[in-house]
Amino acid sequence: MEDLLLTEEQARKTLKLGRSKLWELMMRSEIPSIKVGKCRRIPAEALRRWVEKQMEEQGAA
C-alpha cells in the first residue's frame, strides 16, 4: 500500500522542489496540506492533482 500522507520532505523529493517553493504552493493553497499535531502532511493524491493541473495549464500531454 502506498503512503496516503507525505511529509514535507517526501513531497519535496517527489516533486523535485525546494523547501520554500513547496511552502509557497501550500500557503497559496495550490497544494493542500493538513496539520497532524504540529506537523504538516500532504496527501499524495493532492500532488498528483497538482501535477495534472500544471500539465493541462501548460498544454503538456
MODELLER restraints for C-alpha pairs under 7 A, 6 or more apart:
rsr = mdl.restraints
at = mdl.atoms
rsr.add(forms.Gaussian(group=physical.xy_distance, feature=features.Distance(at['CA:4:A'], at['CA:43:A']), mean=5.72, stdev=0.5))
rsr.add(forms.Gaussian(group=physical.xy_distance, feature=features.Distance(at['CA:4:A'], at['CA:44:A']), mean=5.47, stdev=0.5))
rsr.add(forms.Gaussian(group=physical.xy_distance, feature=features.Distance(at['CA:5:A'], at['CA:41:A']), mean=5.72, stdev=0.5))
rsr.add(forms.Gaussian(group=physical.xy_distance, feature=features.Distance(at['CA:5:A'], at['CA:42:A']), mean=5.40, stdev=0.5))
rsr.add(forms.Gaussian(group=physical.xy_distance, feature=features.Distance(at['CA:5:A'], at['CA:43:A']), mean=4.47, stdev=0.5))
rsr.add(forms.Gaussian(group=physical.xy_distance, feature=features.Distance(at['CA:5:A'], at['CA:44:A']), mean=5.73, stdev=0.5))
rsr.add(forms.Gaussian(group=physical.xy_distance, feature=features.Distance(at['CA:6:A'], at['CA:41:A']), mean=5.42, stdev=0.5))
rsr.add(forms.Gaussian(group=physical.xy_distance, feature=features.Distance(at['CA:6:A'], at['CA:42:A']), mean=5.08, stdev=0.5))
rsr.add(forms.Gaussian(group=physical.xy_distance, feature=features.Distance(at['CA:6:A'], at['CA:43:A']), mean=6.16, stdev=0.5))
rsr.add(forms.Gaussian(group=physical.xy_distance, feature=features.Distance(at['CA:6:A'], at['CA:44:A']), mean=6.32, stdev=0.5))
rsr.add(forms.Gaussian(group=physical.xy_distance, feature=features.Distance(at['CA:7:A'], at['CA:40:A']), mean=6.80, stdev=0.5))
rsr.add(forms.Gaussian(group=physical.xy_distance, feature=features.Distance(at['CA:7:A'], at['CA:41:A']), mean=5.10, stdev=0.5))
rsr.add(forms.Gaussian(group=physical.xy_distance, feature=features.Distance(at['CA:7:A'], at['CA:42:A']), mean=6.43, stdev=0.5))
rsr.add(forms.Gaussian(group=physical.xy_distance, feature=features.Distance(at['CA:8:A'], at['CA:40:A']), mean=6.90, stdev=0.5))
rsr.add(forms.Gaussian(group=physical.xy_distance, feature=features.Distance(at['CA:8:A'], at['CA:41:A']), mean=6.48, stdev=0.5))
rsr.add(forms.Gaussian(group=physical.xy_distance, feature=features.Distance(at['CA:8:A'], at['CA:42:A']), mean=6.90, stdev=0.5))
rsr.add(forms.Gaussian(group=physical.xy_distance, feature=features.Distance(at['CA:12:A'], at['CA:18:A']), mean=6.31, stdev=0.5))
rsr.add(forms.Gaussian(group=physical.xy_distance, feature=features.Distance(at['CA:12:A'], at['CA:19:A']), mean=6.71, stdev=0.5))
rsr.add(forms.Gaussian(group=physical.xy_distance, feature=features.Distance(at['CA:12:A'], at['CA:22:A']), mean=6.62, stdev=0.5))
rsr.add(forms.Gaussian(group=physical.xy_distance, feature=features.Distance(at['CA:25:A'], at['CA:31:A']), mean=5.61, stdev=0.5))
rsr.add(forms.Gaussian(group=physical.xy_distance, feature=features.Distance(at['CA:26:A'], at['CA:32:A']), mean=5.85, stdev=0.5))
rsr.add(forms.Gaussian(group=physical.xy_distance, feature=features.Distance(at['CA:26:A'], at['CA:33:A']), mean=6.52, stdev=0.5))
rsr.add(forms.Gaussian(group=physical.xy_distance, feature=features.Distance(at['CA:31:A'], at['CA:46:A']), mean=6.27, stdev=0.5))
rsr.add(forms.Gaussian(group=physical.xy_distance, feature=features.Distance(at['CA:31:A'], at['CA:47:A']), mean=6.77, stdev=0.5))
rsr.add(forms.Gaussian(group=physical.xy_distance, feature=features.Distance(at['CA:31:A'], at['CA:50:A']), mean=6.51, stdev=0.5))
rsr.add(forms.Gaussian(group=physical.xy_distance, feature=features.Distance(at['CA:32:A'], at['CA:42:A']), mean=6.53, stdev=0.5))
rsr.add(forms.Gaussian(group=physical.xy_distance, feature=features.Distance(at['CA:32:A'], at['CA:46:A']), mean=6.42, stdev=0.5))
rsr.add(forms.Gaussian(group=physical.xy_distance, feature=features.Distance(at['CA:33:A'], at['CA:40:A']), mean=6.38, stdev=0.5))
rsr.add(forms.Gaussian(group=physical.xy_distance, feature=features.Distance(at['CA:33:A'], at['CA:41:A']), mean=5.55, stdev=0.5))
rsr.add(forms.Gaussian(group=physical.xy_distance, feature=features.Distance(at['CA:33:A'], at['CA:42:A']), mean=4.51, stdev=0.5))
rsr.add(forms.Gaussian(group=physical.xy_distance, feature=features.Distance(at['CA:33:A'], at['CA:43:A']), mean=6.70, stdev=0.5))
rsr.add(forms.Gaussian(group=physical.xy_distance, feature=features.Distance(at['CA:34:A'], at['CA:40:A']), mean=5.63, stdev=0.5))
rsr.add(forms.Gaussian(group=physical.xy_distance, feature=features.Distance(at['CA:34:A'], at['CA:41:A']), mean=5.35, stdev=0.5))
rsr.add(forms.Gaussian(group=physical.xy_distance, feature=features.Distance(at['CA:34:A'], at['CA:42:A']), mean=6.42, stdev=0.5))
rsr.add(forms.Gaussian(group=physical.xy_distance, feature=features.Distance(at['CA:35:A'], at['CA:41:A']), mean=6.20, stdev=0.5))
rsr.add(forms.Gaussian(group=physical.xy_distance, feature=features.Distance(at['CA:55:A'], at['CA:61:A']), mean=6.76, stdev=0.5))
